[in-house]
């Protein structure tokens, strides 16, 4: 049974990496909106949520198109100041950051997913797999997704 769970997890991570950056962001949005009731208690209470809130506040101040670019930079490991700040955060803080972004999208302070956006079939299959996981597997999966995002702060980065 353990092999099935690991295999499903690995297949899920592989499927996520097969999606475009925008579709990865779309999937994260759907995960947080579809599973928000179960994820909500885990993210805001996480250690370091003040750090996540601080980064969120910086993103919130940007125009919508720049907000989208920040999310793209983070998801694609782009070398930007905010991506480096994100890259230095703990896994729990990263989860909290994406939770705050999803809340901001709901509230209209963060650029929303276009109303006509539809996940590609691969994304729909992956979302279904995530929905069928138990709570801890969902959190572990999300942690695994958001952990490698962002870029590590290089010594010569000057931040």
Secondary structure, DSSP 8 states (H G I E B T S, - for coil): -HHHHHHHHHHHHHHHHTS-HHHHHHHHHHHHHHSHHHHHHHHHTSTTHHHHHHHHHHHHTS-HHHHHHHHHHHHTT---HHHHHHHTS-HHHHHHHHHHHHHHHHHTSS----TT----HHHHHHHHHHHHS-HHHHHHHHHHHHHT-S----GGG--
